[in-house]
Amino acid sequence: VSNIAYEAEKVVHGTPSGVDNTISSIGGFIAFRRSEGWLRIESKADFELVVGDTKIERSTKELVAKVRSLRESFPDVINPIIHAIGHISIEAAKALREGDIESVGRLMDVNHGALWALGVSHEALDRLVYAAKKAGALGAKLTGAGGGGCMIALCRPGTAEAVARAIREAGGWPM
């Protein structure tokens, strides 16, 4: 199923990472690197997630090309940002294993800033991220390719409804 979904993603996205089809087919938490595959991450952390959809359509292909062009133009600046994003993922996996959702939240915020620096955020995404944070989310970031689409907010148990309400009031569609 994962391989078939990956082939479909190639038609739509051009050069997908493989993470979407993998996580969708196995579930849970994973660490994923295209060159190495995936590793399950066990976590006893107690939290809730809220996804906020901007309802803004975008092209993953175009956003990937935009980052590629930026990287080609300024490799000494962009490569360290991309490298840092990899380290953010490693640290977040460690924090998840330890049940440290506060650190996961802070790392999500840093990740969103790095993705913004790469030019893949969007005003609507930023609005939803800031609304979620103001409503009590521990962390929030764009998800997927950016440029519109969705963001995700990490919440302490019992706070997701307030975060979802804030996302709705900021113009998003919370799930």
Stockholm file with secondary structure:
# STOCKHOLM 1.0

chainA/1-175         VSNIAYEAEKVVHGTPSGVDNTISSIGGFIAFRRSEGWLRIESKADFELVVGDTKIERSTKELVAKVRSLRESFPDVINPIIHAIGHISIEAAKALREGDIESVGRLMDVNHGALWALGVSHEALDRLVYAAKKAGALGAKLTGAGGGGCMIALCRPGTAEAVARAIREAGGWPM
#=GR chainA/1-175 SS CHHHHHHHHHHHHSSCCSHHHHHHHHCSEEEEETTTEEEEECCCCCCEEEEEECCCCCCHHHHHHHHHHHHHHCHHHHHHHHHHHHHHHHHHHHHHHHTCHHHHHHHHHHHHHHHHHTTCCCHHHHHHHHHHHHTTCSEEEEETTCSSSEEEEEECTTCHHHHHHHHHHTTCEEC
#=GC SS_cons         CHHHHHHHHHHHHSSCCSHHHHHHHHCSEEEEETTTEEEEECCCCCCEEEEEECCCCCCHHHHHHHHHHHHHHCHHHHHHHHHHHHHHHHHHHHHHHHTCHHHHHHHHHHHHHHHHHTTCCCHHHHHHHHHHHHTTCSEEEEETTCSSSEEEEEECTTCHHHHHHHHHHTTCEEC
//
